[in-house]
Amino acid sequence: MKRASDTHRLDLDAAEALAFRAVAFIASDDAYLADFLSRSGLSPQSLAESIEDRAFLTGVLDHLLADESLLLAFCGNAGIDPADILPARNALSPS
């Protein structure tokens, strides 16, 4: 099976990297993690098992987009423009 073009792959790689950073940020704070687990229905173990799943990573970015204060905290901490989150989400799940 052919892979996506290198340009698209770089975009996908960047989106995945951003989502991984978001997971790490959420997991680093007990309140953020508890809220994420509660809203997603995941356990800490299933979160760890899902980390490579693109649908999970899309859900993490959806979670950020649904909570402006969390979005701004993550972006401020990571030095990321909040406007970059939606394109990354769309790169992970182009539907």
N, CA, C and O atoms as a GROMACS GRO file, in nm:
protein
  380
    1MET      N    1   0.085  -0.117   0.000
    1MET     CA    2   0.000   0.000   0.000
    1MET      C    3   0.090   0.123   0.000
    1MET      O    4   0.187   0.130   0.075
    2LYS      N    5   0.056   0.221  -0.083
    2LYS     CA    6   0.135   0.344  -0.093
    2LYS      C    7   0.110   0.433   0.028
    2LYS      O    8   0.000   0.437   0.082
    3ARG      N    9   0.214   0.503   0.067
    3ARG     CA   10   0.203   0.599   0.176
    3ARG      C   11   0.159   0.733   0.121
    3ARG      O   12   0.169   0.760   0.001
    4ALA      N   13   0.110   0.816   0.211
    4ALA     CA   14   0.074   0.952   0.172
    4ALA      C   15   0.200   1.026   0.127
    4ALA      O   16   0.311   0.983   0.157
    5SER      N   17   0.182   1.134   0.058
    5SER     CA   18   0.297   1.213   0.013
    5SER      C   19   0.380   1.259   0.132
    5SER      O   20   0.328   1.269   0.244
    6ASP      N   21   0.508   1.287   0.109
    6ASP     CA   22   0.595   1.331   0.217
    6ASP      C   23   0.542   1.457   0.284
    6ASP      O   24   0.551   1.471   0.406
    7THR      N   25   0.488   1.549   0.206
    7THR     CA   26   0.435   1.672   0.263
    7THR      C   27   0.321   1.642   0.359
    7THR      O   28   0.316   1.696   0.470
    8HIS      N   29   0.228   1.556   0.315
    8HIS     CA   30   0.116   1.521   0.402
    8HIS      C   31   0.168   1.446   0.526
    8HIS      O   32   0.120   1.469   0.637
    9ARG      N   33   0.262   1.360   0.506
    9ARG     CA   34   0.317   1.284   0.618
    9ARG      C   35   0.380   1.377   0.721
    9ARG      O   36   0.363   1.357   0.841
   10LEU      N   37   0.452   1.478   0.675
   10LEU     CA   38   0.509   1.574   0.769
   10LEU      C   39   0.399   1.644   0.847
   10LEU      O   40   0.411   1.666   0.967
   11ASP      N   41   0.293   1.680   0.778
   11ASP     CA   42   0.182   1.744   0.847
   11ASP      C   43   0.122   1.649   0.951
   11ASP      O   44   0.090   1.690   1.063
   12LEU      N   45   0.108   1.522   0.914
   12LEU     CA   46   0.053   1.423   1.006
   12LEU      C   47   0.149   1.402   1.123
   12LEU      O   48   0.106   1.393   1.238
   13ASP      N   49   0.276   1.393   1.094
   13ASP     CA   50   0.375   1.377   1.200
   13ASP      C   51   0.370   1.494   1.298
   13ASP      O   52   0.376   1.475   1.420
   14ALA      N   53   0.360   1.615   1.244
   14ALA     CA   54   0.353   1.734   1.330
   14ALA      C   55   0.225   1.732   1.414
   14ALA      O   56   0.227   1.769   1.532
   15ALA      N   57   0.115   1.690   1.355
   15ALA     CA   58  -0.012   1.682   1.429
   15ALA      C   59  -0.002   1.578   1.540
   15ALA      O   60  -0.049   1.602   1.652
   16GLU      N   61   0.057   1.464   1.511
   16GLU     CA   62   0.074   1.361   1.613
   16GLU      C   63   0.165   1.411   1.726
   16GLU      O   64   0.137   1.388   1.843
   17ALA      N   65   0.273   1.478   1.690
   17ALA     CA   66   0.365   1.531   1.790
   17ALA      C   67   0.294   1.632   1.881
   17ALA      O   68   0.314   1.632   2.002
   18LEU      N   69   0.212   1.716   1.822
   18LEU     CA   70   0.137   1.814   1.900
   18LEU      C   71   0.041   1.742   1.994
   18LEU      O   72   0.029   1.780   2.111
   19ALA      N   73  -0.028   1.640   1.945
   19ALA     CA   74  -0.122   1.566   2.028
   19ALA      C   75  -0.050   1.493   2.141
   19ALA      O   76  -0.100   1.488   2.253
   20PHE      N   77   0.068   1.437   2.113
   20PHE     CA   78   0.147   1.372   2.219
   20PHE      C   79   0.184   1.474   2.327
   20PHE      O   80   0.179   1.444   2.446
   21ARG      N   81   0.221   1.594   2.285
   21ARG     CA   82   0.253   1.700   2.380
   21ARG      C   83   0.131   1.736   2.465
   21ARG      O   84   0.143   1.762   2.584
   22ALA      N   85   0.014   1.736   2.402
   22ALA     CA   86  -0.109   1.766   2.475
   22ALA      C   87  -0.139   1.658   2.578
   22ALA      O   88  -0.180   1.688   2.690
   23VAL      N   89  -0.119   1.532   2.541
   23VAL     CA   90  -0.139   1.422   2.636
   23VAL      C   91  -0.045   1.440   2.755
   23VAL      O   92  -0.088   1.428   2.870
   24ALA      N   93   0.081   1.468   2.728
   24ALA     CA   94   0.179   1.486   2.836
   24ALA      C   95   0.138   1.602   2.926
   24ALA      O   96   0.150   1.593   3.048
   25PHE      N   97   0.091   1.711   2.866
   25PHE     CA   98   0.049   1.827   2.945
   25PHE      C   99  -0.069   1.791   3.035
   25PHE      O  100  -0.068   1.823   3.153
   26ILE      N  101  -0.169   1.725   2.978
   26ILE     CA  102  -0.287   1.686   3.056
   26ILE      C  103  -0.247   1.590   3.169
   26ILE      O  104  -0.292   1.605   3.282
   27ALA      N  105  -0.161   1.494   3.137
   27ALA     CA  106  -0.120   1.394   3.236
   27ALA      C  107  -0.034   1.454   3.347
   27ALA      O  108  -0.022   1.395   3.455
   28SER      N  109   0.027   1.569   3.321
   28SER     CA  110   0.116   1.630   3.420
   28SER      C  111   0.041   1.703   3.531
   28SER      O  112   0.102   1.745   3.629
   29ASP      N  113  -0.088   1.718   3.517
   29ASP     CA  114  -0.168   1.791   3.615
   29ASP      C  115  -0.283   1.703   3.661
   29ASP      O  116  -0.364   1.657   3.580
   30ASP      N  117  -0.290   1.678   3.792
   30ASP     CA  118  -0.393   1.587   3.845
   30ASP      C  119  -0.535   1.630   3.809
   30ASP      O  120  -0.618   1.546   3.774
   31ALA      N  121  -0.564   1.759   3.816
   31ALA     CA  122  -0.699   1.807   3.786
   31ALA      C  123  -0.732   1.792   3.638
   31ALA      O  124  -0.841   1.748   3.602
   32TYR      N  125  -0.637   1.828   3.552
   32TYR     CA  126  -0.659   1.812   3.408
   32TYR      C  127  -0.677   1.664   3.373
   32TYR      O  128  -0.764   1.629   3.292
   33LEU      N  129  -0.595   1.579   3.433
   33LEU     CA  130  -0.603   1.437   3.404
   33LEU      C  131  -0.735   1.378   3.453
   33LEU      O  132  -0.800   1.302   3.381
   34ALA      N  133  -0.776   1.413   3.573
   34ALA     CA  134  -0.902   1.362   3.627
   34ALA      C  135  -1.020   1.406   3.539
   34ALA      O  136  -1.110   1.326   3.512
   35ASP      N  137  -1.018   1.530   3.495
   35ASP     CA  138  -1.125   1.579   3.408
   35ASP      C  139  -1.126   1.504   3.275
   35ASP      O  140  -1.232   1.464   3.226
   36PHE      N  141  -1.008   1.486   3.216
   36PHE     CA  142  -0.999   1.414   3.089
   36PHE      C  143  -1.048   1.271   3.103
   36PHE      O  144  -1.126   1.223   3.020
   37LEU      N  145  -1.004   1.201   3.208
   37LEU     CA  146  -1.046   1.063   3.227
   37LEU      C  147  -1.197   1.055   3.250
   37LEU      O  148  -1.263   0.966   3.198
   38SER      N  149  -1.249   1.148   3.327
   38SER     CA  150  -1.393   1.150   3.355
   38SER      C  151  -1.474   1.172   3.227
   38SER      O  152  -1.573   1.102   3.202
   39ARG      N  153  -1.433   1.269   3.148
   39ARG     CA  154  -1.507   1.301   3.025
   39ARG      C  155  -1.492   1.195   2.918
   39ARG      O  156  -1.584   1.170   2.840
   40SER      N  157  -1.374   1.132   2.912
   40SER     CA  158  -1.350   1.033   2.806
   40SER      C  159  -1.396   0.893   2.844
   40SER      O  160  -1.417   0.809   2.757
   41GLY      N  161  -1.412   0.869   2.973
   41GLY     CA  162  -1.449   0.735   3.018
   41GLY      C  163  -1.331   0.638   3.021
   41GLY      O  164  -1.350   0.518   3.040
   42LEU      N  165  -1.212   0.690   3.002
   42LEU     CA  166  -1.093   0.606   3.003
   42LEU      C  167  -1.040   0.589   3.146
   42LEU      O  168  -1.064   0.672   3.233
   43SER      N  169  -0.968   0.480   3.167
   43SER     CA  170  -0.894   0.460   3.290
   43SER      C  171  -0.749   0.499   3.260
   43SER      O  172  -0.711   0.511   3.143
   44PRO      N  173  -0.669   0.519   3.363
   44PRO     CA  174  -0.527   0.548   3.336
   44PRO      C  175  -0.461   0.438   3.251
   44PRO      O  176  -0.378   0.468   3.165
   45GLN      N  177  -0.497   0.313   3.275
   45GLN     CA  178  -0.440   0.203   3.197
   45GLN      C  179  -0.484   0.210   3.051
   45GLN      O  180  -0.401   0.192   2.961
   46SER      N  181  -0.612   0.234   3.027
   46SER     CA  182  -0.658   0.239   2.888
   46SER      C  183  -0.604   0.363   2.816
   46SER      O  184  -0.584   0.361   2.695
   47LEU      N  185  -0.579   0.469   2.891
   47LEU     CA  186  -0.515   0.586   2.830
   47LEU      C  187  -0.376   0.547   2.780
   47LEU      O  188  -0.340   0.580   2.667
   48ALA      N  189  -0.300   0.479   2.862
   48ALA     CA  190  -0.165   0.437   2.822
   48ALA      C  191  -0.170   0.343   2.703
   48ALA      O  192  -0.083   0.349   2.616
   49GLU      N  193  -0.270   0.256   2.698
   49GLU     CA  194  -0.283   0.161   2.588
   49GLU      C  195  -0.328   0.229   2.458
   49GLU      O  196  -0.305   0.176   2.350
   50SER      N  197  -0.392   0.344   2.469
   50SER     CA  198  -0.449   0.412   2.352
   50SER      C  199  -0.356   0.515   2.290
   50SER      O  200  -0.389   0.572   2.186
   51ILE      N  201  -0.242   0.540   2.350
   51ILE     CA  202  -0.157   0.653   2.311
   51ILE      C  203  -0.117   0.651   2.164
   51ILE      O  204  -0.095   0.758   2.107
   52GLU      N  205  -0.106   0.537   2.102
   52GLU     CA  206  -0.065   0.529   1.961
   52GLU      C  207  -0.185   0.533   1.865
   52GLU      O  208  -0.166   0.533   1.743
   53ASP      N  209  -0.304   0.536   1.918
   53ASP     CA  210  -0.426   0.533   1.836
   53ASP      C  211  -0.460   0.674   1.786
   53ASP      O  212  -0.479   0.766   1.866
   54ARG      N  213  -0.466   0.689   1.655
   54ARG     CA  214  -0.492   0.822   1.598
   54ARG      C  215  -0.628   0.876   1.641
   54ARG      O  216  -0.643   0.997   1.660
   55ALA      N  217  -0.727   0.789   1.656
   55ALA     CA  218  -0.859   0.835   1.702
   55ALA      C  219  -0.850   0.890   1.845
   55ALA      O  220  -0.916   0.988   1.878
   56PHE      N  221  -0.769   0.826   1.928
   56PHE     CA  222  -0.748   0.876   2.064
   56PHE      C  223  -0.682   1.014   2.060
   56PHE      O  224  -0.725   1.106   2.131
   57LEU      N  225  -0.579   1.028   1.978
   57LEU     CA  226  -0.509   1.156   1.968
   57LEU      C  227  -0.603   1.266   1.918
   57LEU      O  228  -0.596   1.381   1.962
   58THR      N  229  -0.690   1.230   1.824
   58THR     CA  230  -0.791   1.325   1.776
   58THR      C  231  -0.881   1.367   1.892
   58THR      O  232  -0.914   1.485   1.907
   59GLY      N  233  -0.921   1.271   1.974
   59GLY     CA  234  -1.005   1.299   2.090
   59GLY      C  235  -0.937   1.390   2.191
   59GLY      O  236  -1.002   1.474   2.252
   60VAL      N  237  -0.807   1.374   2.207
   60VAL     CA  238  -0.732   1.463   2.297
   60VAL      C  239  -0.739   1.606   2.247
   60VAL      O  240  -0.762   1.699   2.325
   61LEU      N  241  -0.719   1.624   2.118
   61LEU     CA  242  -0.726   1.760   2.063
   61LEU      C  243  -0.868   1.813   2.068
   61LEU      O  244  -0.889   1.933   2.090
   62ASP      N  245  -0.968   1.727   2.047
   62ASP     CA  246  -1.108   1.769   2.064
   62ASP      C  247  -1.133   1.816   2.207
   62ASP      O  248  -1.203   1.915   2.230
   63HIS      N  249  -1.075   1.745   2.302
   63HIS     CA  250  -1.090   1.782   2.443
   63HIS      C  251  -1.032   1.922   2.468
   63HIS      O  252  -1.093   2.003   2.537
   64LEU      N  253  -0.916   1.949   2.411
   64LEU     CA  254  -0.857   2.083   2.424
   64LEU      C  255  -0.947   2.189   2.362
   64LEU      O  256  -0.970   2.295   2.421
   65LEU      N  257  -0.998   2.159   2.243
   65LEU     CA  258  -1.081   2.256   2.172
   65LEU      C  259  -1.213   2.284   2.244
   65LEU      O  260  -1.273   2.389   2.225
   66ALA      N  261  -1.258   2.190   2.326
   66ALA     CA  262  -1.385   2.205   2.398
   66ALA      C  263  -1.370   2.284   2.528
   66ALA      O  264  -1.470   2.321   2.589
   67ASP      N  265  -1.247   2.308   2.571
   67ASP     CA  266  -1.223   2.375   2.698
   67ASP      C  267  -1.122   2.488   2.676
   67ASP      O  268  -1.001   2.465   2.674
   68GLU      N  269  -1.173   2.609   2.661
   68GLU     CA  270  -1.087   2.722   2.626
   68GLU      C  271  -0.977   2.746   2.729
   68GLU      O  272  -0.864   2.778   2.692
   69SER      N  273  -1.009   2.733   2.857
   69SER     CA  274  -0.905   2.758   2.958
   69SER      C  275  -0.795   2.653   2.950
   69SER      O  276  -0.677   2.686   2.966
   70LEU      N  277  -0.830   2.528   2.926
   70LEU     CA  278  -0.731   2.423   2.909
   70LEU      C  279  -0.651   2.446   2.781
   70LEU      O  280  -0.528   2.432   2.781
   71LEU      N  281  -0.719   2.481   2.674
   71LEU     CA  282  -0.653   2.511   2.547
   71LEU      C  283  -0.548   2.622   2.565
   71LEU      O  284  -0.434   2.608   2.521
   72LEU      N  285  -0.587   2.729   2.629
   72LEU     CA  286  -0.495   2.841   2.647
   72LEU      C  287  -0.381   2.806   2.742
   72LEU      O  288  -0.268   2.851   2.723
   73ALA      N  289  -0.410   2.726   2.845
   73ALA     CA  290  -0.303   2.683   2.936
   73ALA      C  291  -0.202   2.596   2.862
   73ALA      O  292  -0.082   2.615   2.877
   74PHE      N  293  -0.250   2.501   2.783
   74PHE     CA  294  -0.161   2.414   2.707
   74PHE      C  295  -0.078   2.495   2.608
   74PHE      O  296   0.044   2.482   2.602
   75CYS      N  297  -0.145   2.579   2.531
   75CYS     CA  298  -0.074   2.656   2.428
   75CYS      C  299   0.027   2.752   2.490
   75CYS      O  300   0.137   2.768   2.438
   76GLY      N  301  -0.009   2.814   2.601
   76GLY     CA  302   0.084   2.903   2.670
   76GLY      C  303   0.206   2.828   2.721
   76GLY      O  304   0.318   2.876   2.711
   77ASN      N  305   0.182   2.711   2.776
   77ASN     CA  306   0.291   2.629   2.829
   77ASN      C  307   0.382   2.577   2.718
   77ASN      O  308   0.504   2.571   2.734
   78ALA      N  309   0.321   2.539   2.606
   78ALA     CA  310   0.395   2.477   2.496
   78ALA      C  311   0.448   2.577   2.394
   78ALA      O  312   0.525   2.542   2.305
   79GLY      N  313   0.407   2.704   2.408
   79GLY     CA  314   0.449   2.804   2.310
   79GLY      C  315   0.387   2.780   2.173
   79GLY      O  316   0.451   2.802   2.071
   80ILE      N  317   0.263   2.737   2.173
   80ILE     CA  318   0.191   2.705   2.050
   80ILE      C  319   0.078   2.804   2.031
   80ILE      O  320   0.012   2.843   2.128
   81ASP      N  321   0.054   2.845   1.908
   81ASP     CA  322  -0.059   2.932   1.876
   81ASP      C  323  -0.186   2.848   1.888
   81ASP      O  324  -0.195   2.743   1.825
   82PRO      N  325  -0.286   2.892   1.967
   82PRO     CA  326  -0.410   2.816   1.978
   82PRO      C  327  -0.477   2.787   1.842
   82PRO      O  328  -0.550   2.689   1.828
   83ALA      N  329  -0.451   2.872   1.745
   83ALA     CA  330  -0.509   2.851   1.612
   83ALA      C  331  -0.449   2.729   1.541
   83ALA      O  332  -0.502   2.685   1.439
   84ASP      N  333  -0.340   2.674   1.593
   84ASP     CA  334  -0.277   2.557   1.533
   84ASP      C  335  -0.342   2.426   1.575
   84ASP      O  336  -0.315   2.322   1.514
   85ILE      N  337  -0.426   2.428   1.677
   85ILE     CA  338  -0.483   2.304   1.730
   85ILE      C  339  -0.586   2.244   1.634
   85ILE      O  340  -0.583   2.124   1.608
   86LEU      N  341  -0.677   2.325   1.580
   86LEU     CA  342  -0.778   2.271   1.490
   86LEU      C  343  -0.718   2.212   1.363
   86LEU      O  344  -0.758   2.103   1.324
   87PRO      N  345  -0.623   2.278   1.296
   87PRO     CA  346  -0.560   2.214   1.179
   87PRO      C  347  -0.491   2.082   1.215
   87PRO      O  348  -0.492   1.988   1.136
   88ALA      N  349  -0.430   2.076   1.333
   88ALA     CA  350  -0.367   1.950   1.375
   88ALA      C  351  -0.473   1.843   1.397
   88ALA      O  352  -0.454   1.728   1.358
   89ARG      N  353  -0.582   1.880   1.458
   89ARG     CA  354  -0.693   1.786   1.478
   89ARG      C  355  -0.745   1.735   1.345
   89ARG      O  356  -0.770   1.615   1.329
   90ASN      N  357  -0.761   1.825   1.250
   90ASN     CA  358  -0.812   1.787   1.118
   90ASN      C  359  -0.712   1.700   1.040
   90ASN      O  360  -0.753   1.615   0.961
   91ALA      N  361  -0.583   1.721   1.063
   91ALA     CA  362  -0.482   1.637   0.998
   91ALA      C  363  -0.489   1.494   1.051
   91ALA      O  364  -0.464   1.399   0.977
   92LEU      N  365  -0.523   1.479   1.178
   92LEU     CA  366  -0.534   1.346   1.238
   92LEU      C  367  -0.661   1.273   1.195
   92LEU      O  368  -0.663   1.150   1.186
   93SER      N  369  -0.765   1.348   1.168
   93SER     CA  370  -0.894   1.288   1.132
   93SER      C  371  -0.958   1.368   1.020
   93SER      O  372  -1.055   1.440   1.042
   94PRO      N  373  -0.905   1.357   0.900
   94PRO     CA  374  -0.960   1.435   0.787
   94PRO      C  375  -1.090   1.375   0.736
   94PRO      O  376  -1.089   1.286   0.650
   95SER      N  377  -1.202   1.423   0.789
   95SER     CA  378  -1.330   1.369   0.742
   95SER      C  379  -1.422   1.476   0.692
   95SER      O  380  -1.534   1.447   0.650
   0.00000   0.00000   0.00000
